[in-house]
């Protein structure tokens, strides 16, 4: 079963195919679709993970940085979301 990711990048809504075999998470898939290099982001994210006491700081860092890059409303589409547009 193919999965899809919906997101908005700089005001334009997009839907892309997603596979856990190819990407670690939906953020990496969206960045790859837009041609954004995440090397520096991933290094900093790793540092935040090592110093943060909880997962809230890591989640906050990720959301803030992706908003700064121009992304919003990133989400993995569920099966019923995908079939709504086809009916």
C-alpha positions as CSV (number, residue, x, y, z in Angstrom):
1,X,0.0,0.0,0.0
2,X,1.4,3.3,-1.1
3,X,1.4,6.2,1.4
4,X,1.2,9.8,0.7
5,X,2.3,13.0,2.4
6,X,0.4,16.2,2.1
7,X,2.1,19.5,2.9
8,X,2.1,23.2,2.0
9,X,5.4,24.7,0.8
10,X,5.6,28.5,0.5
11,X,1.8,28.7,0.1
12,X,1.4,25.9,-2.4
13,X,-0.4,22.7,-1.3
14,X,1.3,19.5,-2.5
15,X,0.9,15.7,-2.2
16,X,3.8,13.3,-2.7
17,X,4.3,9.6,-2.4
18,X,6.0,8.3,0.7
19,X,7.8,5.2,1.7
20,X,9.6,4.3,4.9
21,X,12.1,2.3,2.8
22,X,13.3,5.5,1.2
23,X,12.9,8.2,3.9
24,X,13.2,8.3,7.7
25,X,10.1,10.4,8.1
26,X,7.7,12.7,6.3
27,X,9.8,15.8,6.9
28,X,12.8,14.3,5.0
29,X,10.5,13.2,2.2
30,X,9.0,16.7,1.8
31,X,12.4,18.3,1.9
32,X,13.7,15.9,-0.8
33,X,10.7,16.7,-3.0
34,X,11.6,20.4,-2.8
35,X,15.3,19.8,-3.3
36,X,16.3,21.1,0.2
37,X,19.6,19.7,1.7
38,X,19.0,18.7,5.3
39,X,22.6,18.0,6.2
40,X,23.0,21.0,8.6
41,X,19.5,20.6,10.0
42,X,20.1,16.9,10.8
43,X,23.4,17.6,12.5
44,X,21.7,20.3,14.7
45,X,18.7,18.0,15.4
46,X,21.1,15.4,16.6
47,X,22.7,17.9,19.0
48,X,19.2,19.0,20.3
49,X,18.3,15.3,20.9
50,X,21.5,14.7,22.9
51,X,21.0,17.8,25.1
52,X,17.2,17.9,25.5
53,X,15.6,16.2,28.5
54,X,12.4,15.3,26.7
55,X,11.0,14.9,23.2
56,X,9.2,18.2,23.3
57,X,12.3,20.2,22.6
58,X,13.2,18.0,19.6
59,X,9.6,18.3,18.2
60,X,9.6,22.0,18.7
61,X,13.0,22.4,16.9
62,X,11.8,20.4,14.0
63,X,8.5,22.3,13.6
64,X,10.2,25.7,13.9
65,X,12.9,24.9,11.4
66,X,10.6,23.5,8.8
67,X,8.3,26.5,9.2
68,X,11.4,28.7,8.6
69,X,12.1,26.7,5.4
70,X,8.6,27.4,4.2
71,X,6.8,24.2,5.1
72,X,3.4,24.0,6.9
73,X,0.7,21.5,7.5
74,X,2.9,18.4,7.0
75,X,0.9,15.2,7.5
76,X,0.7,11.6,6.5
77,X,-2.5,10.9,4.6
78,X,-4.6,8.1,5.9
79,X,-6.4,5.6,3.5
80,X,-9.7,7.4,3.9
81,X,-8.1,10.8,3.0
82,X,-6.6,9.3,-0.2
83,X,-9.9,7.7,-1.3
84,X,-12.0,10.9,-0.7
85,X,-10.5,12.6,-3.8
86,X,-11.1,9.5,-6.0
87,X,-14.8,8.9,-5.3
